[in-house]
C-alpha cells in the first residue's frame, strides 16, 4: 500500500473544529464497557496471499471477512483486502475534525511498532458521526499525511453505521455484536480472520489492553 503523500497544512479552522468537537465526542462516546469478543470464526475462501512483511506474515487462505475489494483513499485504486490475510488487522473508522482525531498519531505509532511482525492498521474515513469528515478524498489524504504522517493504508470515505453501512462494517458489527457509536471505533482481527476484540472510541491505540490483545494475537 502506498503511503499518503499530498499536502494539507494544518490551519486555524481545523484546529478550531477539533477544539469544539472534543466535548461532543467525549459526551457521545459512552461505550467504555469490556471489549466485545467474537462468538464465531469465519470460514476461509480459496484465495491465498503470497506477500510477506519481514517474514512475519504467514501463508494463509483469505478469510471471508477480508474477501472484498475497496477503494484506496488517495487515488480510488481498488484494493483487495485478501492482501492482508495472515496478518493481525486493526480496522478503524476515522474523522479529521473530531476530539479523537489525535489518535491518528497513536495509530501510526502502533503500525510502525508492529508492522514487521505482521500487523496492519486499516483506516476508513467516515462522515457518519457529527459530520466530522466533510472533506473530499484529497483533503482527507492531505490532512492525514501532513498533520500526522499517516503511512498505514487508508480507504475512501465510508458509511460505517446504520442500514446503509458498508458490508465490511455491517459484518464487523454482526460478528462482534458491537456497532460503532462514534469516530475511532476499533476492531482487532486475528491472523485467521476471527474478530479478537472491539474497542470504543475512548480506548487509545496505545492503551495497555489493546497492546496486550495485539501481542497475544501476533504470538499465535
trRosetta pair geometry for C-beta under 8 A, 3 or more apart (Angstrom, degrees):
i j d omega theta_ij theta_ji phi_ij phi_ji
1 72 7.3 176 -145 -121 95 124
1 79 7.1 33 -103 -129 100 142
1 152 7.6 34 92 -178 142 40
1 153 4.0 -66 -167 -86 168 101
2 5 7.8 -78 156 3 98 106
2 72 7.8 59 44 -178 93 151
2 74 7.2 -91 91 52 109 142
3 145 7.1 111 155 -112 90 114
3 150 7.4 172 -160 112 88 57
3 151 4.0 -30 -118 -136 121 75
4 73 6.9 -23 -89 84 120 122
4 74 5.4 177 -115 -66 81 128
4 141 4.7 -157 -149 -165 125 87
4 142 8.0 -136 163 -67 118 22
4 144 5.4 47 72 88 161 114
4 145 4.0 -142 107 -57 100 116
4 150 5.7 21 36 84 123 97
4 151 7.4 -140 27 -101 73 37
4 154 6.2 3 -47 26 127 131
5 145 5.8 -178 -93 -158 30 161
6 74 6.8 153 -1 -139 122 112
6 138 6.5 -74 115 -157 153 80
6 141 5.4 45 48 117 116 111
6 142 4.9 -70 108 -86 91 75
6 145 6.4 113 46 40 50 142
6 146 7.9 -72 101 -33 44 108
7 142 5.5 12 111 -146 19 100
7 145 7.4 -84 -88 87 41 113
7 146 5.1 84 -140 -71 59 139
8 139 6.1 101 -107 -153 150 53
8 141 7.7 126 -10 86 125 54
8 142 2.6 99 -25 130 109 114
8 143 4.7 -49 85 -59 139 55
8 145 7.8 105 26 54 89 84
8 146 5.2 179 53 36 58 135
8 147 7.3 -40 86 -26 92 98
9 146 6.0 -92 -85 149 39 143
10 14 5.8 -113 -154 67 70 134
10 15 6.7 73 170 -52 106 96
10 143 7.8 88 -87 -137 67 77
10 146 7.2 -163 -31 118 72 101
10 147 5.1 99 -66 -103 105 103
11 14 5.3 96 57 10 73 98
11 15 7.1 -135 102 -4 38 92
12 15 5.5 -57 -147 39 35 114
12 16 6.2 38 155 -24 69 104
13 16 5.8 -54 -151 33 29 111
13 17 6.6 28 152 -17 63 105
14 17 5.7 -55 -151 36 34 111
14 18 6.4 37 152 -21 66 104
14 96 7.2 -64 -143 150 114 103
14 97 6.6 -123 -149 -99 72 93
14 143 7.2 175 -126 -127 152 121
14 147 7.9 -112 132 -88 154 148
15 18 5.7 -53 -152 33 33 113
15 19 6.5 31 153 -19 65 105
16 19 5.7 -55 -150 35 33 111
16 20 6.3 27 155 -16 67 107
17 20 5.9 -57 -145 39 31 107
17 21 6.0 19 162 -12 67 115
17 97 4.1 -36 134 -155 128 117
17 132 7.7 152 162 -140 115 82
18 21 6.1 -66 -141 42 24 103
18 22 6.6 45 157 -46 62 95
18 97 6.0 -120 -70 -152 61 57
18 98 7.4 5 -125 71 68 19
18 99 6.7 122 -174 -95 67 45
18 101 6.0 -91 -119 37 108 133
19 22 6.1 -38 -157 0 29 116
20 23 7.4 -63 177 27 38 98
20 24 7.4 23 137 -6 67 114
21 24 5.1 -60 -156 42 55 116
21 25 5.8 56 149 -25 83 102
21 97 5.7 113 -4 143 155 77
21 98 5.3 -106 131 -129 136 37
21 99 5.2 -152 111 -36 78 78
21 130 6.3 116 -139 147 113 150
21 132 5.8 99 -141 -113 156 126
22 25 6.0 -57 -149 35 28 108
22 26 6.3 24 158 -17 64 110
22 98 8.0 110 -85 163 46 48
22 99 3.1 116 -118 -110 53 118
23 26 5.8 -58 -146 38 30 111
23 27 6.2 25 159 -16 66 109
23 99 7.1 149 -4 -66 28 147
24 27 6.1 -62 -148 38 27 106
24 28 6.1 13 163 -11 66 114
24 99 7.0 167 56 -14 70 120
24 130 5.8 112 133 -112 141 145
25 28 6.2 -66 -142 41 25 102
25 29 5.9 4 171 -3 66 116
25 98 5.2 99 -79 -176 137 92
25 99 3.7 -153 38 38 134 110
25 100 5.4 -160 176 -17 151 93
25 130 7.5 -79 -72 -6 74 159
25 182 6.1 125 -146 178 76 142
25 183 6.9 -56 -123 45 116 104
25 201 6.8 -123 -177 137 102 148
26 29 6.7 -63 -135 44 19 96
26 99 6.0 -53 -33 95 85 160
26 202 7.8 80 -127 -95 63 108
27 30 7.7 -14 165 -57 39 95
28 129 7.4 160 120 -170 154 116
28 130 7.6 -155 2 -50 163 118
28 181 7.0 -169 147 144 91 99
28 182 5.3 130 107 -82 112 129
29 32 7.9 83 141 -53 85 85
29 100 7.7 54 -16 -44 159 137
29 181 6.1 138 -117 97 64 109
29 182 4.3 -83 -77 25 99 149
29 200 6.0 144 -176 165 104 111
29 201 4.2 -84 -130 52 152 124
29 202 5.5 162 124 -38 128 94
30 181 7.6 -77 39 127 67 155
31 178 7.7 144 163 -152 148 111
31 181 5.3 126 0 17 130 146
31 200 4.3 -180 93 -100 90 140
31 201 7.9 87 57 15 93 82
32 200 5.7 -108 -87 54 46 145
32 202 5.6 -30 -93 58 103 138
32 203 7.8 148 -131 -49 76 87
33 200 7.6 94 33 -24 64 131
35 197 4.0 1 165 -161 137 112
35 198 6.0 158 -163 57 78 51
35 199 6.1 -25 -111 -80 103 67
35 209 7.2 -179 -34 151 128 128
35 213 7.4 -64 95 -72 178 152
36 176 4.8 93 107 170 124 89
36 177 5.1 -152 -167 68 136 97
36 178 4.2 180 12 -27 155 125
36 197 6.9 134 65 -156 49 56
36 198 4.4 -3 48 37 101 113
37 176 7.8 -163 115 -144 8 71
37 195 7.7 154 -172 108 39 93
37 196 7.6 -46 -133 169 72 34
37 197 6.3 -27 -94 -97 61 67
38 41 7.1 89 125 -78 130 53
38 175 5.4 -1 -133 155 101 97
38 176 5.8 -53 -85 -95 73 60
38 194 5.5 -175 80 177 154 84
38 195 3.5 135 -63 66 127 92
38 196 7.0 -20 2 -51 112 13
39 175 7.3 -152 35 -170 79 60
39 177 7.2 75 -19 -33 112 118
40 175 6.9 -108 59 -143 82 90
40 194 7.9 -133 123 -131 36 100
41 192 6.5 -8 -160 119 125 122
41 193 7.2 100 -170 86 83 84
41 194 4.1 -44 -118 -91 88 116
42 63 4.8 95 86 -178 121 108
42 64 4.9 -138 171 46 126 93
42 65 4.9 -173 -11 -29 165 97
42 175 7.4 -40 -56 -110 99 147
42 193 4.9 -75 55 124 117 120
42 194 6.6 -170 14 -84 76 58
43 63 7.6 150 93 -147 28 73
43 64 5.9 33 70 -9 71 123
44 60 8.0 -126 -131 168 132 82
44 61 4.0 68 174 105 132 125
44 62 6.8 129 -162 74 81 36
44 63 5.5 -63 -105 -97 66 55
44 64 7.2 -165 -125 -26 18 77
44 192 7.9 -78 -72 -168 109 80
44 193 7.2 152 -92 21 75 145
45 61 6.5 -177 68 164 43 101
45 62 5.2 -31 60 80 99 90
45 63 7.2 111 8 -158 82 12
45 64 5.5 109 -35 -79 106 74
45 67 4.9 57 13 -82 150 153
46 61 6.8 -56 -133 -149 17 110
46 62 7.8 -8 71 39 29 95
47 61 6.8 112 69 -165 50 63
47 62 3.7 -6 77 14 106 132
47 67 6.3 150 21 -114 135 102
47 82 4.6 -42 124 -148 142 154
47 85 7.2 158 104 -16 99 157
48 59 6.7 16 -173 -175 105 90
48 60 7.3 177 -140 89 69 30
48 61 5.7 -43 -89 -101 76 55
48 62 7.0 -132 -73 -20 26 84
48 85 7.8 -119 -143 90 33 146
49 57 7.6 -63 106 154 127 128
49 59 7.4 -164 74 -139 69 53
49 60 6.7 4 37 58 99 76
49 62 6.6 101 -30 -71 92 94
49 82 5.8 -179 -63 147 103 82
49 83 5.8 129 -123 -129 129 35
49 84 7.7 177 -69 26 165 14
49 85 4.7 163 -3 55 125 104
49 86 6.2 -129 59 8 124 121
50 59 7.5 10 -113 -115 46 91
51 57 6.5 3 108 88 70 156
51 83 6.1 25 25 -162 139 84
52 55 5.8 28 163 -93 132 27
52 56 7.1 137 -175 43 87 47
52 57 4.5 -167 -132 53 56 103
53 56 5.5 -42 83 52 81 97
53 57 5.0 81 19 -24 80 112
53 87 7.2 44 19 -97 129 122
53 115 6.1 -96 167 160 143 77
53 116 6.1 -140 144 -124 95 37
53 118 5.9 154 61 -93 110 51
53 120 8.0 157 -27 -57 163 101
54 115 7.7 111 3 118 126 69
54 116 3.7 44 -2 -160 164 82
54 117 7.2 -35 80 -57 132 30
54 118 7.7 -123 61 -48 96 65
56 87 7.9 67 113 -111 96 82
56 116 6.0 117 -7 152 140 46
56 117 4.6 -174 -146 -162 156 26
56 118 3.5 -139 131 -37 103 93
56 218 7.8 -14 -176 -160 122 103
57 60 7.9 -101 171 6 80 109
57 86 4.6 85 -176 114 81 119
57 87 5.4 -32 -114 -68 99 88
57 118 4.7 155 -76 -119 58 100
58 86 4.5 -155 63 -155 65 111
58 118 7.3 23 -8 -127 73 154
58 191 6.4 46 37 -175 117 137
59 86 6.6 -48 -125 -95 1 148
60 63 8.0 -23 148 -27 117 84
60 85 4.7 -150 90 147 109 98
60 86 3.6 172 12 -72 125 90
60 191 6.5 -158 -80 163 160 91
60 192 7.3 -142 -154 -104 134 50
61 85 7.0 -103 110 177 24 146
62 66 5.7 -118 -171 85 90 106
62 67 5.2 112 131 -80 118 91
62 82 3.7 -26 -117 -131 142 105
62 85 4.3 -107 -106 -67 63 150
62 193 7.8 91 173 -70 43 136
63 66 5.4 75 66 19 81 98
63 67 7.0 -138 102 -25 37 94
63 85 6.4 160 8 -121 74 101
63 192 6.4 97 -65 156 133 49
63 193 2.3 -21 32 -64 172 166
63 194 7.7 -138 -133 -37 161 50
64 67 4.9 -49 -137 21 43 122
64 193 7.1 103 36 168 50 152
65 168 7.7 85 -178 -140 71 78
65 171 6.2 -177 -128 128 80 136
65 172 7.7 90 -156 -76 115 71
65 175 7.4 -36 -100 -12 125 162
65 189 6.8 -162 112 -139 147 140
65 193 4.8 158 33 -172 115 103
65 195 7.8 166 -115 -50 163 85
66 81 4.1 -134 -167 120 80 109
66 82 5.5 132 125 -83 105 47
66 84 6.0 -137 -147 68 142 95
66 85 5.7 -180 83 -72 151 82
66 89 7.5 139 -89 -8 123 164
66 189 7.8 138 -58 145 107 156
66 193 6.0 -117 -3 -114 104 108
67 81 7.2 -105 -56 68 13 98
67 82 5.9 42 -104 -68 59 104
68 80 7.5 174 95 -146 27 63
68 81 5.6 16 60 20 72 119
68 167 6.8 -171 -119 87 156 118
68 168 6.1 -150 67 -71 154 101
69 78 4.9 12 174 -174 119 107
69 79 6.6 157 -156 75 69 35
69 80 4.9 -36 -95 -92 84 67
69 81 7.4 -157 -90 -5 32 76
70 78 7.4 145 77 -149 19 62
70 79 5.8 -31 69 62 69 90
70 81 6.7 41 12 -46 105 104
70 155 5.1 1 133 -148 124 138
70 156 7.2 -153 167 29 90 92
70 158 7.8 -8 -156 -88 129 129
70 166 7.9 46 -112 -174 121 143
70 168 7.1 -26 -63 -23 136 145
71 76 4.6 -20 -168 -149 123 59
71 77 7.0 132 -154 62 67 28
71 78 6.1 -46 -95 -93 59 50
71 79 7.1 114 -139 13 12 88
71 155 6.4 112 80 -165 55 84
71 156 4.2 13 87 -9 110 128
72 75 5.9 8 89 52 111 75
72 76 6.5 -136 60 -72 68 3
72 77 4.6 -2 28 55 122 82
72 78 7.6 -115 -7 -51 86 4
72 79 5.1 94 -56 -29 92 123
72 153 7.3 -87 -125 -160 92 93
72 154 7.4 79 -166 83 67 59
72 155 6.3 -81 -119 -115 31 57
72 156 7.2 67 92 -36 16 82
73 123 7.9 -16 -37 90 141 99
73 125 6.9 87 -114 5 126 118
73 137 5.6 178 -176 -157 68 96
73 140 6.4 -103 -169 98 125 117
73 141 5.3 159 132 -79 112 101
73 144 7.9 37 119 19 160 153
73 154 4.1 -23 -1 113 142 98
73 155 5.6 145 -48 170 84 5
73 156 5.5 167 -100 -74 53 44
74 137 7.0 163 -110 158 22 107
74 138 7.8 74 -141 -103 59 54
74 141 4.6 108 -96 -124 80 151
74 154 7.3 84 -29 72 85 107
76 137 7.2 -35 -53 -132 88 174
76 156 6.3 43 -105 -70 70 131
79 83 7.1 -77 -178 22 86 132
79 153 7.2 163 174 -162 166 134
79 155 7.2 -121 46 -104 132 100
80 83 5.9 111 84 -19 79 93
81 84 5.7 -43 -176 29 68 110
81 85 8.0 100 132 -43 68 77
81 122 7.7 15 -125 -108 108 159
81 168 7.8 119 -33 -108 162 134
82 85 5.2 -9 -164 -20 60 117
84 87 5.0 -79 -174 45 74 122
84 89 5.4 71 152 -84 135 125
84 120 5.5 -107 -131 51 118 144
84 122 7.3 -59 -64 -56 169 125
85 193 7.2 -16 -126 -62 83 104
86 118 6.8 -88 133 -159 79 123
86 191 5.5 7 -160 -164 33 94
87 118 4.7 -155 -122 174 73 77
87 119 6.1 160 -178 -97 100 21
87 120 5.3 39 138 5 149 102
87 191 6.4 174 73 -114 4 73
88 114 7.6 -46 67 145 123 132
88 118 6.3 89 10 115 82 86
88 119 4.7 -21 68 -108 100 80
88 120 7.6 159 83 24 54 60
88 188 6.9 -6 -179 -171 100 91
88 189 6.9 163 -161 83 52 58
88 190 6.2 -29 -112 -134 79 35
88 191 6.0 -43 -62 -58 65 71
88 196 7.9 -1 -145 -11 102 144
88 214 6.3 126 143 -148 152 78
88 217 4.6 104 -112 123 133 124
88 218 5.5 -75 -12 -73 143 75
89 119 7.7 176 -79 -156 31 57
89 120 5.6 -14 -113 68 72 87
89 121 7.8 138 -163 -105 57 23
89 122 6.1 7 -171 -3 105 114
89 188 7.5 154 83 -157 49 44
89 189 4.3 -10 61 57 97 111
90 107 7.6 -155 104 -140 135 95
90 110 7.3 -1 24 120 160 138
90 119 7.5 26 -8 -177 99 98
90 120 7.5 -160 28 99 73 44
90 121 4.8 -25 68 -112 104 71
90 122 7.1 174 83 24 50 68
90 186 5.9 -12 -172 -165 98 108
90 187 7.2 163 -153 80 50 45
90 188 5.5 -18 -100 -100 77 68
90 189 7.5 -169 -76 19 29 77
90 205 7.8 92 155 -134 160 97
90 214 7.7 -24 -61 -98 118 118
91 122 5.1 -19 -107 68 66 106
91 124 7.0 13 -173 -4 88 118
91 168 7.6 -152 -148 152 152 119
91 172 6.5 -115 81 -102 149 152
91 186 7.0 151 78 -154 51 53
91 187 4.7 -5 54 54 102 97
91 189 6.7 48 -11 -14 104 116
92 103 8.0 -150 -167 121 147 126
92 107 6.4 -84 13 -114 166 142
92 121 6.5 -6 7 -170 119 100
92 122 7.1 161 24 82 71 53
92 123 5.4 -24 71 -110 99 65
92 124 6.9 173 88 26 48 77
92 184 6.1 -2 -170 -139 107 52
92 185 7.2 168 -143 78 59 42
92 186 5.0 -13 -95 -101 85 80
93 124 5.1 -41 -107 78 61 98
93 125 7.7 91 -167 -142 62 9
93 126 4.7 -12 -171 8 108 133
93 128 7.5 -19 170 31 142 124
93 158 7.2 -116 -122 77 96 110
93 160 4.4 -10 -104 -71 146 173
93 169 7.3 49 -67 -110 124 134
93 180 5.4 -5 30 -107 141 172
93 183 6.2 -122 111 -139 89 53
93 184 6.9 -111 77 -51 64 19
93 185 5.6 15 35 45 104 87
94 101 7.7 83 -172 -123 88 69
94 104 7.1 69 -144 -81 131 94
94 123 4.9 6 -12 -166 136 104
94 124 6.5 148 15 68 83 40
94 125 5.2 -48 76 -92 92 55
94 126 7.0 126 56 15 42 77
94 133 7.3 102 109 -86 66 137
94 154 7.8 -55 36 -132 145 104
94 183 6.4 51 -159 -169 23 102
94 184 6.3 53 -108 -78 55 70
95 98 4.3 76 84 -19 118 121
95 100 7.7 71 53 67 98 93
95 101 6.4 -90 91 -86 69 94
95 125 6.7 111 -92 -150 43 72
95 126 6.5 -63 -70 64 90 65
95 127 7.4 119 -116 -96 105 42
95 129 6.8 -105 -47 64 152 97
95 130 7.7 77 180 66 167 103
95 132 4.1 53 169 104 140 105
95 133 4.3 -116 -130 -51 78 100
95 183 4.0 -70 10 -121 118 148
95 184 7.4 -92 22 -32 86 83
96 101 6.0 56 -166 -126 25 134
96 125 7.2 7 -30 -132 91 117
96 132 7.0 -173 55 150 56 77
96 133 5.6 108 13 -113 86 72
96 135 6.4 3 29 15 152 125
96 139 7.9 -88 -15 132 173 93
96 140 6.0 -138 -47 -123 132 74
96 143 4.9 33 -135 119 130 159
96 144 7.6 -95 -97 -59 101 74
97 101 6.6 24 -72 -55 8 145
97 132 4.4 -146 74 -164 85 80
97 133 7.1 -178 23 -72 89 42
97 134 7.5 -6 16 10 138 92
98 101 4.9 138 58 -44 72 87
98 129 7.5 38 -100 97 131 111
98 130 7.0 119 -102 67 93 136
98 132 4.5 75 -63 153 86 155
98 182 7.7 142 -155 167 141 101
98 183 4.4 -131 -64 59 173 151
98 184 7.0 -165 98 -12 146 111
100 103 5.1 -3 168 -8 83 121
100 182 7.5 110 6 130 143 115
100 183 5.7 176 59 96 122 101
100 184 4.3 -121 129 18 138 150
100 201 5.3 -97 -72 178 166 106
100 202 7.7 -111 -98 -88 125 40
101 104 6.3 -8 171 -10 62 108
101 183 7.7 -5 -70 127 67 143
101 184 7.9 -148 -80 -50 33 129
102 105 5.8 -22 176 12 68 114
102 106 7.7 62 131 -6 71 97
103 106 5.2 -51 -156 41 58 111
103 107 5.9 63 145 -25 78 101
103 184 5.1 89 52 -138 154 143
103 204 6.3 -155 -117 -137 99 65
103 205 5.7 129 -170 -19 93 105
104 107 5.6 -56 -145 38 31 113
104 108 6.3 31 157 -18 65 106
104 144 6.6 -151 -147 -139 143 75
104 147 7.4 60 84 100 151 101
104 148 3.9 -5 120 -167 124 173
104 150 5.9 -65 -173 -74 112 110
105 108 6.0 -57 -152 36 27 108
105 109 6.4 26 151 -17 63 108
105 148 5.4 -124 -70 -143 65 105
106 109 5.5 -53 -145 38 35 113
106 110 6.2 37 155 -21 67 104
106 204 5.5 -111 -152 177 176 92
106 205 3.5 156 127 48 108 114
106 206 4.8 -120 -152 -12 112 96
107 110 5.7 -52 -146 35 30 112
107 111 6.3 33 153 -20 63 106
107 121 5.2 129 -179 -158 100 165
107 123 7.2 88 149 -76 155 115
107 150 7.7 9 92 -119 111 96
107 152 6.8 -100 143 26 101 145
107 205 4.7 -159 -72 -86 55 159
108 111 5.6 -52 -146 36 32 114
108 112 6.3 28 157 -16 65 106
108 121 7.8 -107 -82 42 37 152
108 148 6.1 172 -16 153 142 100
108 149 6.1 106 -170 89 164 86
108 150 5.7 -125 -81 -110 119 54
108 151 6.4 91 -140 26 103 82
108 152 6.5 -152 -106 -7 63 105
109 112 6.0 -57 -146 39 29 107
109 113 6.2 30 155 -23 64 110
109 205 7.1 135 58 103 93 128
109 206 6.5 -14 90 -65 126 122
110 113 5.8 -57 -146 34 28 112
110 114 6.4 -16 171 16 64 113
110 119 7.8 -94 149 133 85 137
110 121 6.6 94 88 -56 107 129
110 205 4.7 -119 -22 159 138 115
110 206 6.2 -155 -68 -75 100 73
110 211 8.0 -135 -122 -91 106 82
110 214 7.7 -146 -167 -85 114 175
111 114 7.0 -86 -144 52 19 82
111 115 5.5 35 170 -55 66 109
111 119 7.0 -154 -131 113 50 99
111 120 6.9 36 -134 -144 98 40
111 121 4.6 -82 -78 5 113 115
111 151 7.0 -174 108 74 139 88
111 152 4.3 -119 -116 -67 163 124
112 115 6.3 -30 -121 1 22 115
112 151 7.5 67 -71 56 96 127
114 117 5.1 -63 -166 45 69 112
114 118 7.9 -56 158 58 86 45
114 119 3.8 7 122 39 110 146
114 214 6.5 -60 -107 157 170 130
114 218 6.7 -121 -162 -74 118 152
115 118 7.9 120 -176 -13 34 8
115 119 5.6 -101 -92 68 37 77
115 120 6.5 65 -121 -85 86 61
117 218 5.1 30 139 -164 122 138
118 191 7.0 13 142 -99 133 111
118 218 6.3 149 65 -135 100 92
119 214 6.8 40 -118 -168 143 115
119 218 6.4 -45 -58 -87 109 119
120 152 6.5 148 -169 -151 72 105
120 153 6.7 23 175 15 118 111
121 152 4.1 14 66 172 98 163
121 153 7.4 178 90 43 59 72
122 152 7.2 -124 -77 151 28 110
122 153 5.4 -19 -115 82 69 107
122 154 7.9 152 -167 -97 50 30
122 155 6.8 23 180 -15 94 115
123 144 7.6 148 105 -132 159 144
123 150 7.2 -37 9 -165 159 139
123 152 6.4 107 -13 97 106 106
123 153 7.0 176 25 99 77 54
123 154 4.4 -26 72 -110 109 77
123 155 6.9 179 88 17 55 74
124 154 7.7 170 -76 -158 30 62
124 155 5.1 -14 -103 59 74 110
124 157 8.0 104 176 -142 68 25
124 158 4.4 -34 180 32 112 137
124 160 6.4 126 111 -77 129 121
124 166 7.8 -122 -167 35 147 151
124 169 7.6 -150 101 -63 163 119
125 133 4.9 166 179 -162 97 148
125 140 5.0 -20 -83 -159 168 150
125 154 7.0 40 -23 -174 97 108
125 155 7.7 -159 18 78 75 60
125 156 7.6 -77 49 163 101 26
125 157 4.8 -53 94 -102 102 67
125 158 6.9 124 71 17 51 78
126 129 7.1 55 109 10 106 86
126 133 5.8 118 83 33 26 148
126 157 6.5 134 -98 -164 36 72
126 158 5.4 -54 -85 72 92 70
126 159 6.8 114 -139 -112 106 22
126 160 4.7 -51 -99 -3 160 116
126 161 8.0 94 169 4 150 88
126 183 7.0 -174 65 -108 99 83
127 131 5.6 19 -177 -133 94 51
127 132 7.0 178 -135 50 57 44
127 133 4.3 -122 -78 68 69 87
127 134 6.2 95 -122 -81 125 43
127 157 6.4 15 -12 -167 99 124
128 159 6.2 109 -75 -143 113 60
128 160 5.6 -116 -6 43 151 86
128 161 5.2 121 175 35 154 103
128 162 7.2 -172 -145 3 122 116
128 180 7.8 94 83 94 144 121
129 132 6.3 -25 92 20 75 111
129 161 7.7 61 -54 22 94 140
129 180 7.8 -101 -42 133 133 109
129 181 7.9 85 -105 141 137 39
129 182 5.0 134 -165 -139 162 53
129 183 5.2 -147 63 -38 133 80
130 182 7.9 27 -5 -141 113 89
130 183 7.7 -70 36 -20 112 114
131 134 5.8 38 168 -70 89 98
132 183 6.2 -75 73 -42 135 146
133 140 6.7 34 -164 -101 100 122
133 157 6.5 170 131 -126 126 110
133 183 7.8 143 -33 -106 111 129
135 138 7.9 -111 159 71 109 57
135 139 3.3 -118 -177 93 130 131
135 140 5.1 165 89 -50 117 76
135 143 7.2 129 41 -10 165 134
136 139 5.2 93 51 12 66 104
136 140 7.1 -133 99 -5 31 93
137 140 5.9 -60 -147 39 29 109
137 141 6.1 27 157 -18 66 110
137 156 6.1 -38 -102 -126 118 82
137 157 6.9 -123 -80 -15 75 97
138 141 5.7 -57 -144 39 29 110
138 142 6.1 33 157 -22 65 107
139 142 5.8 -52 -145 35 28 113
139 143 6.3 28 156 -19 62 108
140 143 5.8 -57 -149 36 29 111
140 144 6.3 29 156 -21 65 108
140 154 7.7 -166 131 158 110 140
140 157 7.0 162 -23 -66 163 97
141 144 5.9 -55 -146 34 29 111
141 145 6.5 13 164 -7 65 109
141 154 7.0 167 -105 87 77 143
142 145 6.6 -70 -151 42 24 98
142 146 5.8 -8 172 7 65 121
143 146 6.7 -70 -130 49 18 93
143 147 5.4 -7 -178 4 62 125
144 147 6.9 -60 -121 45 9 94
144 148 6.0 -54 -166 50 49 106
144 150 4.0 -43 162 26 99 140
144 154 6.1 42 150 -66 175 163
145 148 7.5 -88 -121 61 8 64
145 149 6.4 35 -163 -119 51 25
145 150 5.6 -92 -82 46 50 81
145 151 8.0 81 -117 -68 84 56
146 149 7.9 53 -113 -65 8 50
150 154 6.5 50 138 -44 137 128
155 158 6.5 29 106 -37 112 125
158 166 5.0 -36 -168 -23 108 143
158 169 7.0 140 145 -23 123 133
159 162 7.0 -71 173 57 110 104
159 164 5.0 -31 139 113 159 94
159 165 5.5 -140 123 -114 91 37
159 166 5.7 145 66 -30 72 78
159 169 7.6 -145 108 47 56 144
160 165 5.8 17 171 -137 18 97
160 166 6.6 -21 -93 23 48 100
160 169 4.3 -154 -148 -135 65 165
160 180 5.5 4 130 37 120 140
160 185 7.8 166 144 49 141 120
161 165 5.5 28 -94 -85 5 115
161 169 7.1 -85 -59 144 45 135
161 173 7.8 112 -115 -69 67 148
161 179 5.7 103 -126 169 94 112
161 180 5.4 -112 -67 65 115 90
161 181 7.9 111 -108 -90 153 26
162 165 5.7 148 60 -43 54 89
165 169 4.6 -112 176 89 113 111
165 170 4.5 144 94 -62 116 85
165 173 7.2 18 127 4 169 138
165 179 7.9 -110 -76 -143 160 113
166 169 4.9 77 62 15 86 102
166 170 6.9 -155 90 -9 39 89
167 170 5.4 -53 -138 38 34 115
167 171 6.1 33 162 -19 67 106
168 171 6.0 -63 -154 38 26 107
168 172 6.4 28 151 -20 64 106
169 172 5.3 -45 -141 34 38 115
169 173 6.3 39 157 -18 65 103
169 180 7.3 -48 -163 2 120 115
170 173 5.9 -56 -152 37 29 110
170 174 6.3 29 151 -20 64 109
171 174 5.5 -51 -142 36 34 112
171 175 6.1 24 162 -13 68 109
172 175 6.3 -61 -142 41 24 102
172 176 5.9 0 168 3 64 118
172 187 5.1 -123 -161 -34 123 167
172 195 7.0 128 -144 -93 70 135
172 198 7.8 125 166 -98 98 118
173 176 6.5 -68 -133 50 21 95
173 177 7.7 46 175 -130 53 1
173 178 6.5 -118 -135 86 63 36
173 179 4.0 28 -132 -89 128 76
173 180 7.5 -93 -84 -5 108 66
174 177 7.8 15 177 -68 21 41
175 195 5.2 140 119 -2 118 136
176 187 6.1 -123 -53 -120 153 117
176 195 4.9 -111 -76 148 93 160
176 197 8.0 80 -137 -177 118 21
176 198 4.5 91 177 -40 146 131
177 198 8.0 -153 62 15 68 144
178 185 7.8 -166 137 -172 108 129
178 198 4.2 178 63 98 143 160
180 183 7.9 53 172 -89 128 18
180 185 3.5 -157 -119 22 97 153
180 201 7.9 82 -158 -55 91 96
181 185 6.9 118 29 -73 59 130
181 200 6.9 -10 39 -137 112 101
181 201 7.3 -108 71 -12 84 112
182 185 6.7 131 66 -45 55 96
182 200 7.7 51 42 -173 101 85
182 201 4.6 -45 82 -32 110 151
183 201 6.1 74 80 -119 50 129
184 201 4.5 89 79 -137 92 83
185 198 7.2 0 175 -176 98 98
185 199 7.2 166 -165 84 55 58
185 200 6.3 -36 -117 -137 81 38
185 201 5.7 -49 -68 -62 60 74
186 198 6.9 159 89 -159 55 53
186 199 4.3 -8 63 57 105 103
186 203 6.8 -105 33 80 125 113
186 205 7.6 151 -84 -97 158 72
186 210 7.4 13 103 -121 150 133
187 195 5.9 -52 -173 -138 112 107
187 197 7.5 -179 -150 94 52 43
187 198 5.1 -20 -102 -104 75 78
187 199 7.7 -172 -76 19 30 74
188 195 7.3 107 78 -164 53 62
188 196 4.4 -50 103 60 103 113
188 197 5.0 17 41 52 112 80
188 198 7.7 -154 18 -77 72 33
188 199 7.4 55 -18 -12 99 108
188 210 7.2 168 -54 -150 136 84
188 213 5.7 121 71 126 168 127
188 214 6.5 -123 -138 -81 139 77
188 217 6.5 -145 159 -40 120 161
189 193 6.3 -12 178 -145 113 33
189 194 7.1 157 -158 79 68 31
189 195 5.8 -45 -103 -101 70 53
189 196 6.6 176 -111 1 14 89
190 193 6.9 -43 73 28 76 18
190 194 4.8 -2 38 60 119 83
190 195 7.6 -163 1 -95 86 4
190 196 5.0 114 -50 -54 92 104
190 217 5.1 -140 -113 -148 79 107
190 220 6.8 -10 -160 59 118 145
191 217 7.1 157 -18 169 83 87
191 220 6.4 -161 20 85 122 105
195 198 7.0 3 175 -50 124 88
196 213 5.7 139 138 176 128 113
196 217 5.4 -55 -83 -86 160 127
197 210 7.9 -152 88 -114 135 66
197 213 5.2 -61 15 -149 141 159
199 203 4.0 -94 178 65 114 147
199 207 7.5 168 -154 47 144 143
199 209 7.9 153 -109 98 120 112
199 210 6.0 0 -77 -87 159 112
200 203 5.8 108 62 -3 61 100
203 207 4.9 -69 -172 -6 81 160
203 209 7.1 -72 -148 65 123 116
203 210 6.2 129 158 -45 118 121
204 207 4.7 135 60 -47 75 89
204 210 7.7 -139 87 17 53 139
205 210 6.6 -113 -165 101 33 157
206 210 7.4 -149 -153 68 5 119
206 211 6.6 27 -163 -55 50 116
207 210 4.5 81 66 10 93 105
207 211 6.8 -165 89 -8 45 87
208 211 5.6 -55 -145 39 32 113
208 212 6.2 38 154 -25 66 104
209 212 5.6 -50 -148 32 31 114
209 213 6.5 29 154 -16 63 105
210 213 5.8 -54 -149 37 33 110
210 214 6.2 31 153 -19 66 109
211 214 5.7 -57 -146 39 30 111
211 215 6.2 33 156 -22 66 105
212 215 5.9 -54 -148 33 28 111
212 216 6.5 24 155 -15 62 108
213 216 5.9 -59 -151 39 29 110
213 217 6.2 30 152 -22 65 109
214 217 5.5 -55 -145 36 32 112
214 218 6.2 28 158 -16 67 107
215 218 6.0 -57 -146 38 28 107
215 219 6.4 28 154 -23 62 111
216 219 5.7 -59 -149 33 30 114
216 220 7.1 39 152 -34 61 98
217 220 6.1 -49 -162 12 34 114
